[in-house]
Amino acid sequence: SIAATPLSIMGLVFFFSGLGFKLSLVPFHFWTADTYQGAPTAVTGYLSVISKGAAAFALMTIFMKVFAPMVEYWNMMMYIVIVLTITVGNLFAIRQTELKRFMAFSSISQAGYIMLAVIGNSSVGMAALTYYVLVYVVANMSVFTVISLVENNGGGTMMSAYNGFYKTNPKLSFLMTLALFSLAGIPPFAGMFSKFFVFMSAAQQGSFAAYFVVFIALINTVVSLYYYLLIVKAMYIRPNDNPMPTFKSDCSSRLALALCTAGIAAFGVCSCIYEWIAYNAQ
């Protein structure tokens, strides 16, 4: 097994910095908002889920299989990074009025929640991480599909474009709301269960530091609920004399939304999915 020499510790720091940049963990997150806003919406959606999920699996696998003997060196580092990532992501998301920047800071916060499974450092943590990433993928892609449709039909990406959106496009508003509720962790949607499982895996450490990190993450869940509801408020409550006109989605977008919404519902209702993941993670 690897020994905790100065060279291996330096390797651990470099490895974590590289994947921390990929995952948009604080303090490696500065590129995220500008990249998400500047990239085409389809590319932004891809960046927000695929690369993040792959990097999360790589990080946990290397920590568990390579750096496991050095757990005392990286555990506290992970605690600090998780608290900063979730908190900074949430606080900056509240201030955003451009939807792709908003989703960028949302994804930073979600990366912090994903890392809670990493400090579980066990098969339970791997199962929680896998389940969380699956739920995050379907919910986030559902949101970005709606953002792309609105943008392609002349609505732009500012949050103000969604004022009164429910009056003219009720189906898209409803699907967007389901996805946002799942990201916020509202029961009975899949996001609530994914957050519960990562909290459970982190709390299994049994240390005061682990309990404190989980407590901070729980408080931040309430903050995230507030800013996700800002979009819901814009769609359903905020008045708009000239709401975005009704438009028809193309077949591929309708299929994507149907699959993502089915995933949000199925992952939250069918317990067999998590059980299968947990069984194969052992």
C-alpha positions as CSV (number, residue, x, y, z in Angstrom):
1,S,0.0,0.0,0.0
2,I,1.0,3.6,-0.5
3,A,3.0,5.3,2.3
4,A,2.4,8.8,3.5
5,T,5.7,10.2,2.3
6,P,6.0,13.9,1.3
7,L,6.0,12.9,-2.4
8,S,2.8,10.9,-2.1
9,I,1.1,13.7,-0.1
10,M,2.1,16.1,-2.9
11,G,0.7,13.7,-5.4
12,L,-2.6,13.5,-3.5
13,V,-2.8,17.3,-3.5
14,F,-2.2,17.6,-7.2
15,F,-4.6,14.8,-8.0
16,F,-7.3,16.4,-5.9
17,S,-6.7,19.8,-7.4
18,G,-7.1,18.4,-10.9
19,L,-10.4,16.7,-10.2
20,G,-11.5,19.5,-8.0
21,F,-11.2,21.8,-11.0
22,K,-13.2,19.3,-13.1
23,L,-15.9,19.0,-10.4
24,S,-16.1,22.8,-9.8
25,L,-15.2,22.4,-6.1
26,V,-14.3,25.6,-4.2
27,P,-11.7,27.1,-4.6
28,F,-11.4,25.6,-8.2
29,H,-14.8,26.8,-9.3
30,F,-14.1,30.3,-10.8
31,W,-14.3,29.1,-14.4
32,T,-17.7,27.5,-14.1
33,A,-20.2,30.4,-14.3
34,D,-18.5,32.2,-17.3
35,T,-18.1,28.9,-19.1
36,Y,-21.7,27.8,-18.5
37,Q,-23.0,31.2,-19.7
38,G,-20.8,31.5,-22.7
39,A,-21.1,28.0,-24.1
40,P,-24.1,26.9,-26.2
41,T,-26.9,25.6,-23.9
42,A,-26.6,22.0,-25.1
43,V,-22.8,22.0,-24.3
44,T,-23.5,23.6,-20.9
45,G,-26.0,20.8,-20.1
46,Y,-23.4,18.2,-21.1
47,L,-20.7,19.9,-19.0
48,S,-23.0,20.1,-16.0
49,V,-23.6,16.4,-15.7
50,I,-21.3,14.1,-17.8
51,S,-17.9,15.4,-16.9
52,K,-19.0,16.0,-13.3
53,G,-20.3,12.5,-12.8
54,A,-17.2,10.9,-14.4
55,A,-14.9,13.0,-12.2
56,A,-16.8,12.1,-9.1
57,F,-16.5,8.4,-9.8
58,A,-12.8,8.8,-10.5
59,L,-12.1,10.8,-7.4
60,M,-13.9,8.3,-5.1
61,T,-12.3,5.3,-6.7
62,I,-8.8,6.6,-6.4
63,F,-9.3,7.8,-2.8
64,M,-10.7,4.4,-1.8
65,K,-8.3,2.2,-3.7
66,V,-5.0,4.2,-3.8
67,F,-5.1,6.8,-1.0
68,A,-7.0,4.8,1.5
69,P,-3.9,4.4,3.9
70,M,-3.7,8.2,3.8
71,V,-7.3,8.8,4.8
72,E,-6.3,11.0,7.8
73,Y,-4.6,13.4,5.4
74,W,-7.5,13.9,3.0
75,N,-10.5,13.5,5.2
76,M,-10.3,16.9,6.9
77,M,-9.4,18.5,3.6
78,M,-12.7,17.0,2.1
79,Y,-14.7,18.3,5.1
80,I,-13.5,21.9,4.5
81,V,-13.9,21.8,0.7
82,I,-17.5,20.3,1.0
83,V,-18.7,23.0,3.5
84,L,-17.1,25.8,1.3
85,T,-18.5,24.4,-2.0
86,I,-22.1,23.9,-0.8
87,T,-22.2,27.3,1.0
88,V,-20.5,29.4,-1.7
89,G,-22.5,27.7,-4.5
90,N,-25.8,28.4,-2.7
91,L,-25.0,32.0,-1.7
92,F,-23.9,33.0,-5.2
93,A,-26.9,31.2,-6.9
94,I,-29.3,33.5,-5.0
95,R,-27.8,36.6,-6.6
96,Q,-28.1,35.3,-10.2
97,T,-30.6,36.6,-12.8
98,E,-29.1,34.8,-15.8
99,L,-30.3,31.2,-15.8
100,K,-27.2,29.5,-17.1
101,R,-25.1,31.3,-14.5
102,F,-27.7,30.3,-11.9
103,M,-27.4,26.7,-12.9
104,A,-23.6,27.0,-12.8
105,F,-23.7,27.9,-9.1
106,S,-26.4,25.3,-8.5
107,S,-24.0,22.7,-10.0
108,I,-21.2,23.9,-7.7
109,S,-23.4,23.3,-4.8
110,Q,-24.5,19.9,-6.1
111,A,-20.9,18.9,-6.4
112,G,-20.5,19.5,-2.7
113,Y,-23.4,17.2,-2.0
114,I,-21.8,14.6,-4.2
115,M,-18.6,14.8,-2.3
116,L,-20.5,13.9,0.9
117,A,-20.6,10.3,-0.5
118,V,-16.8,10.4,-1.0
119,I,-16.1,11.0,2.7
120,G,-18.3,7.9,3.4
121,N,-15.3,6.0,1.9
122,S,-17.2,2.7,1.7
123,S,-19.5,0.6,-0.5
124,V,-22.4,2.6,1.0
125,G,-20.7,5.8,-0.1
126,M,-20.1,4.4,-3.6
127,A,-23.8,3.4,-3.9
128,A,-25.0,6.8,-2.6
129,L,-22.7,8.6,-5.1
130,T,-23.9,6.5,-8.0
131,Y,-27.5,7.0,-7.1
132,Y,-27.0,10.8,-6.5
133,V,-25.3,11.2,-9.9
134,L,-28.1,9.4,-11.7
135,V,-30.8,11.5,-10.1
136,Y,-28.8,14.7,-10.7
137,V,-28.3,13.8,-14.4
138,V,-32.0,13.4,-15.1
139,A,-33.1,16.5,-13.1
140,N,-30.4,18.7,-14.5
141,M,-30.9,17.6,-18.1
142,S,-34.6,18.3,-17.8
143,V,-33.9,21.8,-16.7
144,F,-31.4,22.5,-19.4
145,T,-33.8,21.0,-22.0
146,V,-36.4,23.6,-21.1
147,I,-33.8,26.4,-21.0
148,S,-32.7,25.4,-24.5
149,L,-36.2,25.3,-25.8
150,V,-37.0,28.8,-24.4
151,E,-33.8,30.2,-25.8
152,N,-34.3,28.7,-29.2
153,N,-37.8,30.2,-29.3
154,G,-36.6,33.7,-28.7
155,G,-37.0,33.9,-24.9
156,G,-33.3,34.3,-24.0
157,T,-31.7,33.0,-20.8
158,M,-32.6,35.7,-18.3
159,M,-34.9,34.7,-15.4
160,S,-37.2,37.5,-16.3
161,A,-38.1,35.7,-19.6
162,Y,-39.9,33.1,-17.4
163,N,-42.3,35.6,-15.8
164,G,-45.8,34.3,-16.5
165,F,-44.4,31.3,-18.4
166,Y,-47.1,29.1,-17.0
167,K,-49.9,31.0,-18.7
168,T,-48.6,30.2,-22.2
169,N,-46.6,27.0,-21.7
170,P,-48.1,25.1,-18.7
171,K,-46.7,21.7,-19.6
172,L,-43.1,22.9,-19.8
173,S,-43.6,24.9,-16.6
174,F,-44.8,21.8,-14.8
175,L,-41.9,19.7,-16.0
176,M,-39.4,22.4,-15.1
177,T,-41.0,22.6,-11.6
178,L,-40.6,18.8,-11.1
179,A,-37.0,18.9,-12.0
180,L,-36.3,22.0,-9.8
181,F,-38.1,20.3,-6.9
182,S,-35.9,17.2,-7.3
183,L,-32.7,19.3,-7.4
184,A,-33.9,21.0,-4.2
185,G,-34.6,17.7,-2.5
186,I,-38.3,18.1,-1.9
187,P,-40.1,14.8,-1.2
188,P,-41.4,12.6,-2.8
189,F,-39.1,13.3,-5.7
190,A,-35.9,11.4,-6.3
191,G,-33.6,14.3,-5.2
192,M,-34.8,14.0,-1.6
193,F,-33.7,10.3,-1.4
194,S,-30.4,11.0,-3.1
195,K,-29.6,13.7,-0.6
196,F,-30.7,11.4,2.3
197,F,-28.4,8.6,1.1
198,V,-25.3,10.9,0.8
199,F,-26.0,12.3,4.2
200,M,-26.3,8.8,5.6
201,S,-23.1,7.7,4.1
202,A,-21.2,10.7,5.4
203,A,-22.7,10.4,8.9
204,Q,-21.5,6.8,9.1
205,Q,-18.0,8.2,9.8
206,G,-19.3,8.7,13.3
207,S,-17.0,11.7,14.0
208,F,-18.0,15.1,15.2
209,A,-16.5,16.7,12.1
210,A,-18.6,14.4,9.8
211,Y,-21.8,15.2,11.8
212,F,-21.0,18.9,11.6
213,V,-20.5,18.8,7.8
214,V,-23.8,17.0,7.4
215,F,-25.5,19.6,9.6
216,I,-24.2,22.4,7.5
217,A,-25.3,20.6,4.3
218,L,-28.8,20.2,5.8
219,I,-29.0,24.0,6.5
220,N,-27.8,24.7,2.9
221,T,-30.6,22.5,1.6
222,V,-33.1,25.0,2.9
223,V,-31.1,27.8,1.2
224,S,-31.1,25.9,-2.1
225,L,-34.9,25.4,-1.8
226,Y,-35.3,29.2,-1.7
227,Y,-33.4,29.9,-4.9
228,Y,-34.9,27.1,-6.9
229,L,-38.3,28.4,-5.9
230,L,-37.3,31.8,-7.4
231,I,-37.7,30.2,-10.9
232,V,-41.0,28.6,-9.9
233,K,-42.2,31.9,-8.6
234,A,-41.3,33.6,-11.9
235,M,-43.2,31.0,-13.9
236,Y,-46.4,30.9,-11.7
237,I,-46.7,34.1,-9.7
238,R,-44.8,37.1,-11.2
239,P,-47.0,39.1,-13.5
240,N,-46.0,39.7,-17.1
241,D,-48.0,41.7,-19.6
242,N,-46.2,40.1,-22.5
243,P,-45.3,36.5,-21.5
244,M,-43.4,34.3,-23.8
245,P,-45.8,33.1,-26.6
246,T,-46.9,29.5,-26.7
247,F,-44.6,27.3,-28.8
248,K,-44.4,23.6,-29.8
249,S,-41.4,21.5,-28.8
250,D,-39.6,19.3,-31.3
251,C,-39.8,15.5,-31.0
252,S,-36.3,15.0,-29.7
253,S,-36.9,17.6,-26.9
254,R,-40.2,16.0,-26.0
255,L,-38.6,12.6,-25.8
256,A,-35.7,13.9,-23.6
257,L,-38.1,15.6,-21.3
258,A,-40.3,12.4,-21.1
259,L,-37.3,10.3,-20.2
260,C,-35.9,12.7,-17.7
261,T,-39.2,13.2,-15.9
262,A,-39.8,9.4,-15.9
263,G,-36.4,9.1,-14.2
264,I,-37.2,11.7,-11.6
265,A,-40.4,9.8,-10.7
266,A,-39.0,6.3,-11.0
267,F,-35.8,6.9,-9.0
268,G,-37.9,8.4,-6.2
269,V,-40.6,5.6,-6.1
270,C,-38.8,2.4,-7.1
271,S,-36.6,1.4,-4.1
272,C,-35.3,-1.6,-6.1
273,I,-33.1,0.8,-8.2
274,Y,-31.1,1.9,-5.1
275,E,-31.0,-1.7,-3.8
276,W,-29.6,-2.9,-7.1
277,I,-26.9,-0.2,-7.1
278,A,-26.0,-0.9,-3.4
279,Y,-25.8,-4.7,-4.1
280,N,-23.4,-4.1,-7.0
281,A,-21.3,-1.6,-5.1
282,Q,-20.3,-4.1,-2.5
